[in-house]
Amino acid sequence: MNLAPRPEYRLLAELEAAFDALIEQSEALAAHYRNAPSACWIFGQPEPVEADAGAEWLRRAMLDFWYADGQDGRATRAHVGLVAADASLMERVAATNQAKANFAALLATIRQQAPALIPEAKAVLPFRHPALHDHLRGQGLARLHLKQCWRAIPVAEAPVARVRLAWYSSGRSIKRLSVAEVEKRLLALNTDAPHVRIQLRKLAGIPSAEPLAQVQRQAPLMRANLFYREPLDDGRTRRAMNVALPLFAPSEDGRLPHHNLPPLAPPETRIRARRRDEKLEDEPFLPSLRVYRYR
């Protein structure tokens, strides 16, 4: 395989082709469902929706690739629901996910080899599909949300007996940092501020080899626990996954698995018990950087 860097014009051309394939596969998936609808449940609805409403909702979900005015650049919009899928519809989902994976892989290459192309790509790609661009223009500033383009459609790999949906609001990412790395980040702040000076003194009072943890709280998301009708080949009987897009469940009779109706909004307070093996202290050691000490 030739891993040599490719010229920018070639990378952009490849990205345009990958975006075209992504749009075509997403459109084909939506059209396939409209032509052969099956049961569809949309989050917030007490019962499965009518075929036309389900088809329109699914198309919006599959083609939601843009920022809304005022949207946090780190956030993505969710389209939670369940779709009963026969073999042909599952094939369309697989083809769409492959197009998403190809697009994501090419973006990763561009970020590594020619990151300056990313803003140009966001500006150019929507114009390749006039219908998509017209829709974007109706939303205000037409800016492509790349993560919403490549995020995968959740799929159950085998028939499911039931699905339990629940908000997960305790998520966080933890990045391990050295004392030197934390000091560098503190020094990048306003060191004349009293609270920064206090934190620098606290940092100076711990061993230089002590590891620290920077914690980023994650936005609440919906998780689905799948309970399979039969054990999988590896013996598993259940699986948990995040569902920001409609979950497609294999169903030859066109019916949905049994599922619950989760609350419309996540809980305001933590409802899961704190783990006994929690490794971080309860209070941040350096609040300005969300840095914690390990117990």
Order of alpha helices (4+ residues) and beta strands (2+ residues): alpha-beta-alpha-beta-alpha-alpha-alpha-alpha-beta-beta-alpha-alpha-beta-beta-beta-beta-beta-beta
